[in-house]
Amino acid sequence: MGRSLNIVGPQEVAEMLEVKLQTVHAWRLRKVLPEPSEVISGVPIWRRPAIQRWAVRTKRVKIEESQ
């Protein structure tokens, strides 16, 4: 069960970073996001820590200190 919380798709990335889903798709098309860990049925899947590290490194993060 914990493992499923560790993976995120485009919708979860958008929610994490407080951006529109279209922004996540644009980032992926422009190769701004890290490569997904997997693509399942055409949907890219990332590991949550990879997205969090990327967001911090690129200053796109809005993660609260409590997280």
NUKEGU-952881 format. One record per residue: residue number from 0; residue in one letter; chain; y negated, x negated, z of N, C-alpha, C, CB in turn. Coordinates in nm, 3 decimals. Last residue first. Glycine has a CB too. Layout:
N
ROLO	NUM	a	A	Y	X	Z	Y	X	Z	Y	X	Z	Y	X	Z
...
//
This chain:
67
ROLO	66	q	A	-1.882	-0.567	0.525	-1.762	-0.570	0.439	-1.695	-0.703	0.441	-1.797	-0.535	0.298
ROLO	65	s	A	-2.115	-0.586	0.664	-1.999	-0.533	0.736	-1.871	-0.541	0.654	-2.024	-0.390	0.777
ROLO	64	e	A	-2.313	-0.664	0.485	-2.254	-0.765	0.572	-2.129	-0.717	0.642	-2.355	-0.809	0.675
ROLO	63	e	A	-2.260	-0.508	0.164	-2.318	-0.511	0.298	-2.246	-0.614	0.382	-2.310	-0.372	0.365
ROLO	62	i	A	-2.318	-0.608	-0.164	-2.219	-0.590	-0.059	-2.287	-0.605	0.077	-2.102	-0.693	-0.075
ROLO	61	k	A	-2.421	-0.620	-0.415	-2.494	-0.540	-0.317	-2.399	-0.509	-0.202	-2.550	-0.408	-0.381
ROLO	60	v	A	-2.442	-0.876	-0.663	-2.374	-0.809	-0.553	-2.472	-0.729	-0.467	-2.301	-0.910	-0.468
ROLO	59	r	A	-2.515	-1.044	-0.855	-2.512	-0.902	-0.893	-2.460	-0.816	-0.779	-2.424	-0.882	-1.017
ROLO	58	k	A	-2.514	-1.322	-0.848	-2.619	-1.248	-0.778	-2.629	-1.103	-0.822	-2.752	-1.316	-0.800
ROLO	57	t	A	-2.301	-1.457	-0.937	-2.398	-1.418	-1.039	-2.513	-1.336	-0.982	-2.330	-1.340	-1.149
ROLO	56	r	A	-2.157	-1.497	-0.700	-2.196	-1.613	-0.780	-2.307	-1.579	-0.880	-2.075	-1.670	-0.853
ROLO	55	v	A	-2.108	-1.230	-0.624	-2.189	-1.318	-0.539	-2.243	-1.435	-0.620	-2.105	-1.370	-0.419
ROLO	54	a	A	-1.948	-1.147	-0.839	-2.072	-1.075	-0.808	-2.164	-1.160	-0.721	-2.041	-0.942	-0.738
ROLO	53	w	A	-1.730	-1.322	-0.820	-1.813	-1.323	-0.939	-1.949	-1.259	-0.910	-1.741	-1.248	-1.055
ROLO	52	r	A	-1.623	-1.239	-0.573	-1.672	-1.377	-0.590	-1.767	-1.387	-0.709	-1.554	-1.475	-0.610
ROLO	51	q	A	-1.556	-0.972	-0.640	-1.652	-0.999	-0.533	-1.709	-1.141	-0.545	-1.586	-0.981	-0.395
ROLO	50	i	A	-1.366	-1.013	-0.838	-1.491	-0.944	-0.873	-1.597	-0.972	-0.766	-1.467	-0.791	-0.887
ROLO	49	a	A	-1.172	-1.139	-0.683	-1.228	-1.208	-0.801	-1.360	-1.145	-0.842	-1.128	-1.204	-0.919
ROLO	48	p	A	-1.103	-0.945	-0.489	-1.172	-1.069	-0.449	-1.235	-1.144	-0.567	-1.075	-1.160	-0.377
ROLO	47	r	A	-0.977	-0.742	-0.659	-1.105	-0.718	-0.592	-1.174	-0.848	-0.550	-1.084	-0.630	-0.469
ROLO	46	r	A	-0.852	-0.824	-0.973	-0.830	-0.835	-0.829	-0.968	-0.826	-0.763	-0.755	-0.971	-0.792
ROLO	45	w	A	-0.874	-0.584	-1.240	-0.911	-0.709	-1.175	-0.866	-0.708	-1.030	-1.062	-0.732	-1.184
ROLO	44	i	A	-0.775	-0.444	-1.542	-0.756	-0.442	-1.397	-0.790	-0.581	-1.343	-0.609	-0.401	-1.359
ROLO	43	p	A	-0.856	-0.242	-1.824	-0.858	-0.373	-1.756	-0.849	-0.355	-1.605	-0.986	-0.452	-1.793
ROLO	42	v	A	-0.652	-0.029	-2.003	-0.750	-0.033	-1.894	-0.744	-0.170	-1.826	-0.724	0.081	-1.791
ROLO	41	g	A	-0.444	-0.009	-2.183	-0.578	-0.031	-2.235	-0.687	-0.041	-2.130	-0.611	0.078	-2.328
ROLO	40	s	A	-0.224	0.005	-2.015	-0.258	0.120	-2.100	-0.402	0.110	-2.149	-0.237	0.252	-2.024
ROLO	39	i	A	-0.361	-0.252	-1.842	-0.253	-0.153	-1.835	-0.298	-0.030	-1.911	-0.217	-0.118	-1.686
ROLO	38	v	A	-0.412	-0.582	-1.827	-0.460	-0.464	-1.897	-0.343	-0.368	-1.902	-0.516	-0.498	-2.042
ROLO	37	e	A	-0.490	-0.808	-1.558	-0.397	-0.738	-1.645	-0.473	-0.631	-1.721	-0.279	-0.676	-1.565
ROLO	36	s	A	-0.711	-0.942	-1.469	-0.579	-0.993	-1.432	-0.472	-0.935	-1.524	-0.547	-0.960	-1.285
ROLO	35	p	A	-0.981	-0.989	-1.705	-0.899	-0.907	-1.615	-0.766	-0.974	-1.586	-0.876	-0.767	-1.675
ROLO	34	e	A	-1.218	-1.253	-1.689	-1.107	-1.191	-1.761	-1.026	-1.105	-1.662	-1.016	-1.299	-1.829
ROLO	33	p	A	-1.534	-1.166	-1.539	-1.413	-1.250	-1.550	-1.307	-1.177	-1.631	-1.358	-1.286	-1.409
ROLO	32	l	A	-1.808	-1.047	-1.744	-1.711	-1.033	-1.635	-1.599	-1.134	-1.649	-1.654	-0.890	-1.631
ROLO	31	v	A	-1.913	-1.116	-1.990	-1.986	-1.155	-1.870	-1.893	-1.149	-1.749	-2.109	-1.065	-1.848
ROLO	30	k	A	-1.841	-1.039	-2.248	-1.765	-1.145	-2.180	-1.841	-1.203	-2.061	-1.730	-1.257	-2.278
ROLO	29	r	A	-1.945	-0.820	-2.356	-2.026	-0.941	-2.371	-1.960	-1.062	-2.305	-2.164	-0.919	-2.312
ROLO	28	l	A	-1.753	-0.636	-2.271	-1.767	-0.663	-2.414	-1.844	-0.791	-2.440	-1.837	-0.546	-2.483
ROLO	27	r	A	-1.809	-0.641	-1.994	-1.679	-0.686	-2.044	-1.688	-0.721	-2.193	-1.571	-0.578	-2.021
ROLO	26	w	A	-2.067	-0.537	-1.983	-2.041	-0.672	-1.932	-1.911	-0.726	-1.988	-2.036	-0.673	-1.778
ROLO	25	a	A	-2.012	-0.281	-2.086	-2.098	-0.373	-2.161	-2.076	-0.516	-2.115	-2.246	-0.334	-2.145
ROLO	24	h	A	-1.854	-0.176	-1.879	-1.797	-0.190	-2.013	-1.879	-0.288	-2.098	-1.789	-0.053	-2.083
ROLO	23	v	A	-2.046	-0.179	-1.675	-1.923	-0.258	-1.660	-1.860	-0.279	-1.797	-1.823	-0.186	-1.564
ROLO	22	t	A	-2.227	0.003	-1.782	-2.269	-0.135	-1.757	-2.148	-0.225	-1.745	-2.355	-0.143	-1.629
ROLO	21	q	A	-2.086	0.241	-1.781	-2.121	0.182	-1.910	-2.165	0.036	-1.895	-2.233	0.262	-1.976
ROLO	20	l	A	-2.085	0.299	-1.509	-1.960	0.258	-1.573	-1.988	0.191	-1.708	-1.867	0.380	-1.592
ROLO	19	k	A	-2.374	0.167	-1.343	-2.307	0.269	-1.424	-2.180	0.211	-1.484	-2.401	0.321	-1.535
ROLO	18	v	A	-2.350	0.017	-1.016	-2.400	0.022	-1.153	-2.326	0.133	-1.226	-2.382	-0.117	-1.226
ROLO	17	e	A	-2.259	-0.077	-0.763	-2.363	0.025	-0.775	-2.432	0.020	-0.910	-2.465	0.008	-0.665
ROLO	16	l	A	-2.044	-0.232	-0.729	-2.168	-0.302	-0.762	-2.286	-0.207	-0.782	-2.149	-0.384	-0.886
ROLO	15	m	A	-1.841	-0.048	-0.671	-1.863	-0.163	-0.583	-2.003	-0.221	-0.603	-1.758	-0.271	-0.608
ROLO	14	e	A	-1.857	0.122	-0.896	-1.889	0.173	-0.762	-1.920	0.060	-0.666	-1.773	0.257	-0.708
ROLO	13	a	A	-1.775	-0.053	-1.100	-1.906	0.012	-1.107	-1.949	0.062	-0.969	-1.902	0.129	-1.207
ROLO	12	v	A	-1.517	-0.109	-1.007	-1.616	-0.218	-1.019	-1.757	-0.159	-1.022	-1.589	-0.304	-1.147
ROLO	11	e	A	-1.401	0.143	-1.032	-1.418	0.084	-0.899	-1.518	-0.031	-0.900	-1.284	0.036	-0.845
ROLO	10	q	A	-1.405	0.167	-1.313	-1.475	0.265	-1.228	-1.501	0.208	-1.089	-1.394	0.395	-1.217
ROLO	9	p	A	-1.243	-0.051	-1.403	-1.386	-0.043	-1.434	-1.463	0.053	-1.344	-1.403	-0.003	-1.576
ROLO	8	g	A	-1.026	-0.118	-1.120	-1.052	-0.093	-1.261	-1.202	-0.083	-1.282	-0.980	0.035	-1.309
ROLO	7	v	A	-0.880	-0.340	-0.884	-0.985	-0.247	-0.922	-0.993	-0.237	-1.074	-1.121	-0.292	-0.864
ROLO	6	i	A	-0.671	-0.418	-0.607	-0.696	-0.418	-0.751	-0.799	-0.310	-0.783	-0.564	-0.394	-0.830
ROLO	5	n	A	-0.626	-0.384	-0.342	-0.675	-0.515	-0.382	-0.701	-0.523	-0.532	-0.576	-0.621	-0.342
ROLO	4	l	A	-0.501	-0.154	-0.290	-0.643	-0.159	-0.257	-0.707	-0.288	-0.303	-0.662	-0.143	-0.108
ROLO	3	s	A	-0.241	-0.217	-0.352	-0.312	-0.129	-0.443	-0.462	-0.128	-0.414	-0.256	0.013	-0.433
ROLO	2	r	A	-0.167	-0.372	-0.129	-0.182	-0.435	-0.259	-0.263	-0.348	-0.354	-0.046	-0.465	-0.319
ROLO	1	g	A	-0.131	-0.194	0.078	-0.246	-0.283	0.081	-0.272	-0.347	-0.053	-0.226	-0.388	0.183
ROLO	0	m	A	0.119	-0.082	0.000	0.000	0.000	0.000	-0.126	-0.086	0.000	0.000	0.093	0.120
//
